[in-house]
Amino acid sequence: MIGKHDIPQWKLDEVDHLIDLFKTYKNIAVIEVARLNDRQIQEIRKILRGKAIIRMSKKSLQQRAVEKYKEESKKRNLDELVEGIPGQAALCFTNMDVFELKKIFLQSEWMVPAKPDEVTPVDIWVPAGDTGLPTGQVISELNMTLRLPTRIQNDTIWVRDDTQTHKAGDFVDVKQAAVLKKLGITPIESLIKIQYAWSDGEIISEDLLYMDMNKFKQDFTKAYREALGILFEMPFFSEDMTENYIRKATSEATLLNAIILGEGIQAIAPGEAEVEEKEPEEEEEDEEEVGIGGLFG
């Protein structure tokens, strides 16, 4: 059995540091970093300075820290937090609302080179103009590897025409990726994305974090109207729906009037009906009283 003294001190220190971060911040976002470059991580750290801390650690140390924090804090859903951590992940600790954190990540867009030995999700173009590369062996790389139309001018290599090297869905091999990177071609959009988050005991899924709120509102409004339509057809009366019943009846009356008579009627909203007050008429001396008293006079 491996004792505590057999574990490297830096690992023990890292676990303790992670536990301190768990105690300090109430929200933890899990970020997969396999497709992110170091420069991108450094830049986002600058943007989040004073607002959040991104900590990259080995998965085993992250898991150990969560287990120890669970024992100490008794917080909920920490098992779910640790179970979903991907192989290469960073934990982002913050007291910001995780939806605000997501907005910051979405605003920090990066364009990066095509990955070697992967399919490109976008078309890749090399623009015409000066590559800035000196003449020599590199010109054969441009011609043979990417089949670029080139010429020499002022001791540098120029690309004669805008040239598409790959279509979306094409495979980019190692040599092609290296030459594209040498040319400074960065066609791939790279965003830091939250896989899921833990917010003071609650798990927030990726689907919820990145939900299209406009579409959600439209779907909700549609569902509400459909539910009202079904309710109006029910053989009972709901007092809470009085205004809706009146509004629907007024709308249907307007429609029927327009169909039958060819003209509309003014819709009157509930509670807005006006009562016309008539001027009192002068009573004639010999006019019989028509009230209830007059009936029994």
RODO-2510 file (C-alpha; in nm, 4 decimals, decimal comma):
residues 297
     n   res          X          Y          Z
     1     m     0,0000     0,0000     0,0000
     2     i     0,1310     0,3433    -0,0944
     3     g     0,1467     0,5738     0,2062
     4     k     0,1051     0,9463     0,2107
     5     h     0,4812     0,9893     0,2359
     6     d     0,5202     0,8120    -0,1007
     7     i     0,3086     1,0713    -0,2834
     8     p     0,5127     1,3597    -0,4280
     9     q     0,4703     1,6758    -0,2267
    10     w     0,3678     1,8799    -0,5309
    11     k     0,0636     1,6542    -0,5771
    12     l    -0,0404     1,6970    -0,2151
    13     d     0,0019     2,0735    -0,2474
    14     e    -0,2068     2,0807    -0,5660
    15     v    -0,4936     1,8907    -0,4038
    16     d    -0,4871     2,1271    -0,1049
    17     h    -0,4854     2,4281    -0,3360
    18     l    -0,7858     2,2959    -0,5293
    19     i    -0,9749     2,2364    -0,2035
    20     d    -0,9062     2,5970    -0,0995
    21     l    -1,0490     2,7138    -0,4333
    22     f    -1,3611     2,5015    -0,3778
    23     k    -1,4071     2,6693    -0,0403
    24     t    -1,3563     3,0197    -0,1826
    25     y    -1,5754     3,0043    -0,4934
    26     k    -1,9340     2,8844    -0,5233
    27     n    -1,9373     2,8114    -0,8983
    28     i    -1,7119     2,5726    -1,0902
    29     a    -1,7164     2,5463    -1,4696
    30     v    -1,5585     2,2430    -1,6370
    31     i    -1,3678     2,3323    -1,9547
    32     e    -1,2175     2,0825    -2,1978
    33     v    -0,8759     2,2134    -2,3040
    34     a    -0,7641     1,9437    -2,5506
    35     r    -0,8351     2,1727    -2,8501
    36     l    -0,7180     2,4975    -2,6913
    37     n    -0,3697     2,6426    -2,7284
    38     d    -0,1588     2,7904    -2,4497
    39     r    -0,1863     3,1451    -2,5834
    40     q    -0,5656     3,1242    -2,5814
    41     i    -0,5654     3,0094    -2,2177
    42     q    -0,3247     3,2867    -2,1152
    43     e    -0,5346     3,5557    -2,2843
    44     i    -0,8598     3,4422    -2,1230
    45     r    -0,6872     3,4387    -1,7849
    46     k    -0,6013     3,8060    -1,8348
    47     i    -0,9617     3,8857    -1,9274
    48     l    -1,0916     3,7044    -1,6179
    49     r    -0,8356     3,8477    -1,3758
    50     g    -1,0115     3,9339    -1,0511
    51     k    -1,3294     3,7552    -1,1653
    52     a    -1,2328     3,3903    -1,2044
    53     i    -0,9415     3,1479    -1,1746
    54     i    -0,8693     2,8818    -1,4360
    55     r    -0,6759     2,5930    -1,2870
    56     m    -0,5305     2,3160    -1,5014
    57     s    -0,4461     1,9983    -1,3090
    58     k    -0,4240     1,6257    -1,3665
    59     k    -0,7639     1,4591    -1,3646
    60     s    -0,6646     1,2288    -1,0761
    61     l    -0,5784     1,5315    -0,8605
    62     q    -0,9036     1,7067    -0,9526
    63     q    -1,0967     1,3955    -0,8540
    64     r    -0,9090     1,3600    -0,5254
    65     a    -0,9717     1,7256    -0,4403
    66     v    -1,3458     1,6906    -0,5091
    67     e    -1,3649     1,3761    -0,2935
    68     k    -1,1939     1,5459     0,0020
    69     y    -1,4044     1,8599    -0,0381
    70     k    -1,7185     1,6451    -0,0420
    71     e    -1,6196     1,4860     0,2905
    72     e    -1,5624     1,8266     0,4488
    73     s    -1,8481     2,0307     0,3021
    74     k    -2,1322     1,7762     0,2563
    75     k    -2,2310     1,9714    -0,0569
    76     r    -2,4672     1,8081    -0,3062
    77     n    -2,3953     1,6656    -0,6513
    78     l    -2,0170     1,6609    -0,6160
    79     d    -2,0173     1,3011    -0,7419
    80     e    -2,1854     1,4229    -1,0622
    81     l    -1,9250     1,6972    -1,0904
    82     v    -1,6302     1,4600    -1,0700
    83     e    -1,7807     1,1866    -1,2885
    84     g    -1,8143     1,4090    -1,5940
    85     i    -1,4671     1,5663    -1,5951
    86     p    -1,3037     1,4865    -1,9343
    87     g    -0,9480     1,3616    -1,9759
    88     q    -0,7907     1,7037    -2,0335
    89     a    -0,9903     1,9590    -1,8402
    90     a    -0,9451     2,2834    -1,6560
    91     l    -1,1641     2,3925    -1,3675
    92     c    -1,2765     2,7533    -1,3707
    93     f    -1,3565     2,8791    -1,0203
    94     t    -1,5723     3,1914    -0,9919
    95     n    -1,8417     3,3675    -0,7940
    96     m    -1,9830     3,5089    -1,1170
    97     d    -2,3062     3,3732    -1,2552
    98     v    -2,2038     3,0893    -1,4883
    99     f    -2,4216     3,2320    -1,7658
   100     e    -2,2237     3,5568    -1,7483
   101     l    -1,9025     3,3537    -1,7592
   102     k    -2,0315     3,1783    -2,0714
   103     k    -2,0926     3,5173    -2,2377
   104     i    -1,7324     3,6211    -2,1739
   105     f    -1,6068     3,2983    -2,3310
   106     l    -1,8318     3,3462    -2,6353
   107     q    -1,7002     3,6992    -2,6841
   108     s    -1,3373     3,5758    -2,6754
   109     e    -1,3212     3,4301    -3,0236
   110     w    -0,9946     3,2940    -3,1603
   111     m    -0,8927     3,1806    -3,5072
   112     v    -0,6417     2,8947    -3,4973
   113     p    -0,4527     2,6790    -3,7503
   114     a    -0,5999     2,3611    -3,8942
   115     k    -0,5282     2,0561    -3,6780
   116     p    -0,3049     1,7878    -3,8327
   117     d    -0,4598     1,4482    -3,9028
   118     e    -0,8103     1,5852    -3,8622
   119     v    -1,1039     1,6773    -4,0844
   120     t    -1,1456     2,0504    -4,1347
   121     p    -1,4924     2,1859    -4,0495
   122     v    -1,4493     2,4815    -4,2878
   123     d    -1,3122     2,5645    -4,6325
   124     i    -0,9448     2,6646    -4,6234
   125     w    -0,8149     2,9369    -4,8535
   126     v    -0,4674     3,0830    -4,9055
   127     p    -0,4969     3,4454    -5,0215
   128     a    -0,2967     3,5891    -5,3093
   129     g    -0,0005     3,8044    -5,2167
   130     d     0,3380     3,8050    -5,0483
   131     t     0,3893     3,5118    -4,8104
   132     g     0,6949     3,6764    -4,6575
   133     l     0,8809     3,3474    -4,6925
   134     p     1,2262     3,3505    -4,8528
   135     t     1,3015     3,1569    -5,1682
   136     g     1,4440     2,8103    -5,1273
   137     q     1,3132     2,4677    -5,0370
   138     v     0,9893     2,6093    -4,8954
   139     i     0,8662     2,6917    -5,2444
   140     s     0,8527     2,3226    -5,3278
   141     e     0,6467     2,2656    -5,0112
   142     l     0,3957     2,5243    -5,1275
   143     n     0,3821     2,3814    -5,4768
   144     m     0,3829     2,0111    -5,3954
   145     t     0,2028     1,9961    -5,0602
   146     l    -0,0679     2,2568    -5,1178
   147     r    -0,0416     2,2991    -5,4985
   148     l    -0,0264     2,6745    -5,4698
   149     p     0,0459     2,8866    -5,7810
   150     t     0,3584     3,0793    -5,6812
   151     r     0,6117     3,3259    -5,8184
   152     i     0,9272     3,4920    -5,6898
   153     q     0,9298     3,8675    -5,6343
   154     n     1,1790     4,0754    -5,4344
   155     d     1,3412     3,7557    -5,3019
   156     t     1,0181     3,6306    -5,1392
   157     i     0,7531     3,3836    -5,2446
   158     w     0,4211     3,5212    -5,3647
   159     v     0,0941     3,3360    -5,4195
   160     r    -0,0453     3,4417    -5,7578
   161     d    -0,4172     3,3786    -5,6951
   162     d    -0,6543     3,3143    -5,4056
   163     t    -0,6427     2,9355    -5,3775
   164     q    -0,8689     2,6918    -5,1968
   165     t    -0,6589     2,4112    -5,0500
   166     h    -0,9362     2,2215    -4,8665
   167     k    -1,3124     2,2022    -4,8615
   168     a    -1,5102     2,1545    -4,5420
   169     g    -1,4960     1,7827    -4,4621
   170     d    -1,1534     1,7267    -4,6222
   171     f    -0,8750     1,5566    -4,4284
   172     v    -0,5723     1,7724    -4,3396
   173     d    -0,2535     1,5658    -4,3129
   174     v     0,0509     1,6536    -4,1048
   175     k     0,2526     1,8115    -4,3885
   176     q    -0,0388     2,0227    -4,5087
   177     a    -0,1124     2,1460    -4,1565
   178     a     0,2541     2,2394    -4,1074
   179     v     0,2725     2,4406    -4,4320
   180     l    -0,0584     2,6175    -4,3621
   181     k     0,0690     2,7123    -4,0176
   182     k     0,3940     2,8374    -4,1706
   183     l     0,1878     3,0602    -4,3984
   184     g    -0,0038     3,1948    -4,0984
   185     i    -0,3378     3,0550    -4,2169
   186     t    -0,5803     3,0342    -3,9216
   187     p    -0,9205     2,9288    -4,0596
   188     i    -1,0666     2,7447    -3,7599
   189     e    -1,2834     2,9289    -3,5070
   190     s    -1,1930     2,8285    -3,1539
   191     l    -1,4096     2,9136    -2,8548
   192     i    -1,3647     2,8200    -2,4917
   193     k    -1,6740     2,6175    -2,4120
   194     i    -1,8138     2,5110    -2,0756
   195     q    -1,8895     2,1384    -2,0752
   196     y    -2,1063     2,1747    -1,7654
   197     a    -2,0989     2,3619    -1,4367
   198     w    -2,1516     2,3030    -1,0669
   199     s    -2,3228     2,5929    -0,8928
   200     d    -2,3335     2,5649    -0,5145
   201     g    -2,4708     2,2120    -0,5265
   202     e    -2,6606     2,2238    -0,8562
   203     i    -2,5393     2,0783    -1,1873
   204     i    -2,5996     2,3007    -1,4920
   205     s    -2,5785     2,1037    -1,8150
   206     e    -2,4248     2,2212    -2,1416
   207     d    -2,7681     2,2111    -2,3090
   208     l    -2,9108     2,4510    -2,0517
   209     l    -2,6084     2,6810    -2,0604
   210     y    -2,6193     2,7219    -2,4373
   211     m    -2,9957     2,7176    -2,4852
   212     d    -3,1283     2,9528    -2,7516
   213     m    -3,3386     3,1778    -2,5283
   214     n    -3,5216     3,3483    -2,8178
   215     k    -3,6304     3,0114    -2,9533
   216     f    -3,7235     2,9010    -2,6011
   217     k    -3,9479     3,2084    -2,5567
   218     q    -4,1116     3,1471    -2,8939
   219     d    -4,1743     2,7810    -2,8120
   220     f    -4,3104     2,8749    -2,4691
   221     t    -4,5470     3,1347    -2,6175
   222     k    -4,6698     2,8850    -2,8764
   223     a    -4,7241     2,6166    -2,6125
   224     y    -4,9123     2,8654    -2,3912
   225     r    -5,1466     2,9605    -2,6754
   226     e    -5,2100     2,5959    -2,7606
   227     a    -5,2854     2,5235    -2,3952
   228     l    -5,5347     2,8135    -2,3856
   229     g    -5,7012     2,6795    -2,6996
   230     i    -5,7496     2,3407    -2,5360
   231     l    -5,8777     2,5019    -2,2156
   232     f    -6,1400     2,7038    -2,4063
   233     e    -6,2814     2,3793    -2,5457
   234     m    -6,3181     2,2192    -2,2031
   235     p    -6,6817     2,1783    -2,0763
   236     f    -6,6259     2,3811    -1,7586
   237     f    -6,5708     2,7405    -1,6539
   238     s    -6,2561     2,8607    -1,4753
   239     e    -6,3076     3,1836    -1,2844
   240     d    -5,9350     3,2666    -1,3125
   241     m    -5,9743     3,2729    -1,6908
   242     t    -6,2634     3,5230    -1,7029
   243     e    -6,0702     3,7926    -1,8870
   244     n    -5,9413     3,5414    -2,1401
   245     y    -6,2947     3,4128    -2,2038
   246     i    -6,4233     3,7679    -2,2611
   247     r    -6,1319     3,8533    -2,4882
   248     k    -6,1862     3,5382    -2,6939
   249     a    -6,5633     3,5987    -2,7188
   250     t    -6,5075     3,9581    -2,8313
   251     s    -6,2582     3,8450    -3,0933
   252     e    -6,4963     3,5804    -3,2287
   253     a    -6,7875     3,8263    -3,2326
   254     t    -6,5790     4,0726    -3,4340
   255     l    -6,4910     3,8028    -3,6827
   256     l    -6,8518     3,6838    -3,7220
   257     n    -6,9800     4,0374    -3,7629
   258     a    -6,7236     4,1038    -4,0338
   259     i    -6,8188     3,7839    -4,2176
   260     i    -7,1990     3,8321    -4,1977
   261     l    -7,2366     4,2080    -4,2253
   262     g    -6,9100     4,2958    -4,3888
   263     e    -6,8127     4,5327    -4,1099
   264     g    -6,6409     4,5045    -3,7764
   265     i    -6,7354     4,5999    -3,4253
   266     q    -6,5166     4,7722    -3,1724
   267     a    -6,3607     4,5269    -2,9310
   268     i    -6,4113     4,6223    -2,5702
   269     a    -6,1523     4,5040    -2,3261
   270     p    -6,2713     4,3563    -1,9975
   271     g    -6,3455     4,6214    -1,7387
   272     e    -6,3527     4,8999    -1,9989
   273     a    -6,7228     4,8917    -2,0930
   274     e    -6,8689     5,2389    -2,0974
   275     v    -7,2176     5,3183    -1,9736
   276     e    -7,3846     5,6093    -2,1495
   277     e    -7,5505     5,8479    -1,9047
   278     k    -7,8701     6,0053    -2,0345
   279     e    -7,9746     6,3535    -1,9419
   280     p    -8,2802     6,3448    -1,7103
   281     e    -8,5990     6,4441    -1,8950
   282     e    -8,8420     6,6911    -1,7509
   283     e    -9,1451     6,5130    -1,6152
   284     e    -9,4870     6,6275    -1,7318
   285     e    -9,7332     6,7004    -1,4579
   286     d    -9,9902     6,4538    -1,5830
   287     e    -9,7405     6,1764    -1,6621
   288     e    -9,8042     5,8617    -1,4678
   289     e    -9,5263     5,7393    -1,2425
   290     v    -9,3808     5,4209    -1,3926
   291     g    -9,1736     5,2996    -1,1026
   292     i    -9,2633     5,0075    -0,8793
   293     g    -9,4595     5,2386    -0,6520
   294     g    -9,6710     5,3488    -0,9442
   295     l    -9,7708     4,9951    -1,0249
   296     f    -9,9238     4,9538    -0,6843
   297     g   -10,0484     5,3129    -0,6438
***
